[in-house]
């Protein structure tokens, strides 16, 4: 019979190799499926968008909107901690 000391490292290597092979296979299949699913065939719109919508124009709000960050208010108590 083989001793446990000789069998254990070999079994562990086999287990790690099987895990790595399964992981690489999973990632490869996932990549191929995602490439096939996410490909979009681009076709021109029929009828064109200009038929459906009004003419395009730039939107500029009046008066101009300016976003400014608010200042944080921090209150510090000077009393001793309880």
C-alpha positions in Angstrom: 0.0 0.0 0.0 1.1 3.5 -0.6 1.6 5.7 2.3 -0.8 8.6 2.9 2.1 11.1 2.6 2.7 10.1 -1.0 -0.9 9.9 -2.1 -2.1 13.2 -0.5 0.1 15.6 -2.5 -0.8 13.8 -5.7 -4.5 14.0 -5.0 -4.2 17.6 -4.1 -2.4 18.4 -7.3 -5.1 16.5 -9.3 -7.9 18.4 -7.5 -6.2 21.8 -8.2 -5.6 20.9 -11.8 -9.3 19.8 -12.2 -10.4 23.1 -10.6 -8.2 25.2 -12.9 -9.4 23.3 -16.0 -13.0 23.7 -15.0 -12.5 27.5 -14.3 -10.8 28.0 -17.7 -13.5 26.1 -19.5 -16.2 28.1 -17.7 -14.6 31.4 -18.6 -14.1 30.3 -22.2 -17.7 29.2 -22.7 -18.9 32.4 -20.9 -16.8 34.5 -23.3 -18.1 32.8 -26.4 -21.7 33.0 -25.3 -21.4 36.7 -24.3 -19.8 37.5 -27.6 -22.6 35.8 -29.5 -25.4 37.4 -27.5 -24.1 41.0 -27.4 -23.4 41.3 -31.1 -25.9 43.7 -32.6 -26.6 43.9 -36.3 -26.8 47.5 -37.2 -29.4 48.4 -39.8 -30.5 51.9 -40.9 -33.9 53.1 -39.6 -36.7 52.9 -42.0 -38.4 55.4 -42.1 -35.7 57.9 -41.0 -35.8 59.5 -37.6 -36.5 62.9 -39.1 -39.9 61.6 -40.3 -41.0 60.6 -36.8 -39.6 63.5 -34.8 -39.5 67.2 -35.1 -36.4 68.9 -36.2 -33.4 68.6 -33.9 -32.3 71.7 -31.9 -30.0 72.5 -29.1 -31.6 72.8 -25.7 -30.5 75.8 -23.7 -32.6 76.6 -20.6 -33.4 80.2 -19.9 -32.2 81.5 -17.5 -29.0 79.4 -17.5 -28.9 76.8 -14.7 -25.8 76.9 -12.6 -25.2 74.0 -10.2 -23.1 74.8 -7.2 -22.2 72.4 -4.4 -23.7 73.1 -1.0 -21.3 73.7 1.9 -21.6 71.2 4.7 -22.4 72.6 8.1 -20.6 70.9 10.9 -21.5 71.6 14.5 -18.9 70.8 17.2 -20.0 70.6 20.8 -17.4 72.0 23.2 -18.8 70.1 26.2 -16.8 67.2 27.7 -17.8 63.7 26.6 -20.2 61.9 28.9 
